[in-house]
Amino acid sequence: MNTTQKIIIFCFLLQGVCCRDFSISLPEKIQALSGSCVIIKCRFEINETYDKDLTERAAGVWYKDKHDKSSSPVFNSSASMQNSFIKGNITGQLKDKNCTTVFYDVRSKHSGQYFFRIEGEGGLIWTFTKNSVSVDVIESPVNPRVVLYEDEQELQDQQEVLEGRSVSLRCSAETLCSSPPATLTWSSTARIPLSESSKLQELIISDLNFTAAQRHHRVTFTCSINYQLQDNNRTAHSSITLHVQYAPQISNSSCSSTDATVCFCEVDGNPSPVVEWHLSGRLVSNSSNTFISEERLSNTSLRSFISLDQSLIYTNTLLCVSKNTHGNERLQLLPSSTRLSFSFMLIGVAVGVLVILMSVVICKNEGDSLYATMSSVGATTANPDIHRQKSIIYSSIEFTNYEAKSEEVESISCLHADYAVVQRGSGGAAEAESSVRESSRSTEAQVIVRADELTKQTESKQSEEELFEEDSQLYAKIK
């Protein structure tokens, strides 16, 4: 490009800037809610030769559908609104070439094509015929738009999210002219978190933010836009049903045992999980000893049954295993009868150990034998009939290298209870033998005979002490 061409292009651009002509900027189409208002954003330009005629006394005029000489204006800013086809007001400053206009209480009859005309002083009268705005008056508001976001990424044509992900539901709607302004509200079939609302120049937006959880699965969220008008309120809705994918969970399980052992396992997950039964680590299928069946509870949950031969349950471990694409869960099951018998066995062992530890009382340590009694819980010596009804357990244990320290009788208060003897032995290893006496009377007789011998020894010692005391007194008198 040479210098001459550059000069020509520069002069052309300069001429376009300096020589302004009549033009106007209008939206192509505007929707208005019946009974509400409509705002038409408008700016215009005039030929620079008429700049002096554009004063504060300038008027703005609107024509509908036609703009020829035979057409009548539907609105004139310099005339009374009572005589106008439509009530309104030019909110912009015409001196500043701002022709933004608001029309009030629009109805369906006000729908149509609108043209603007500027009337100033001198010779400034111009109708902008090349550009117009289409006003569409609707009876009901347009439904808001709801968009689903997962981790700040918009999900198009999809309503599935993964459990634990950050989820946002955005509701947006055009801000149609109304007083008071329109509001957005959320509702759902379950409790929802707080929403955050914001308003842009032409949009009203409300965001619903939360973390996806199992309880949100198949929950419907509804966004509503509300207009408070003079005659009545207008509302529009949009809804979205959320689908949350989550790992399987075992919600319920049980076993019962009669002729066969039947167990069931209820699982829930999305996608719907599969259930497997494992016996001692091996996958179980239908056979002569086992039978497996399933019952569908919902789109995401099912109940699985297994019937086992009784001989299998006491020697094997039974597991319910639930799986889907997001994980698995397992649970060990035991039949009810096995659980009860095992519990009773543990209780019996614990009680037995506690009784032995608390009730062993040493009754005699005499000569070559040690005598011990183990009284039952709640036993008493007040009623000898009770002792006759119980078996008495007798045992003897021989010890080597045992050295008796005393021949004195320490106690005979436990003759009513189980009876044990510990003896010294001269052999190498100690031998123990025990037997249960079937006749409680014969065993008790042995205990009574032994008690009589102990009593006689005690009385003999008491006689020796009395003689010694008498000799001492006689010796004192002689002295």
GIBELKA-V335438 format. One record per helix or strand. SS is the DSSP state (h for helix, s for strand). FROM is the first residue (numbers start at 1). LEN is the number of residues. If there is no record, write none. Layout:
ss=<SS,SS>
from=<FROM,FROM>
len=<LEN,LEN>
//
This chain:
ss=<h,s,s,s,s,h,s,s,h,s,h,s,s,h,s,s,s,s,s,s,s,s,s,s,h,s,s,s,s,s,s,s,h,s,s,h,s,s,h,s,s,s,h>
from=<3,23,29,38,42,48,59,75,81,88,94,98,101,108,112,125,133,145,153,160,166,183,195,203,214,219,233,260,274,282,290,301,310,318,327,336,360,369,384,393,418,432,440>
len=<16,4,5,3,4,6,6,2,3,3,3,1,3,3,8,3,6,6,2,3,9,6,5,9,3,10,25,11,6,2,7,9,4,7,7,24,7,6,5,7,7,5,39>
//
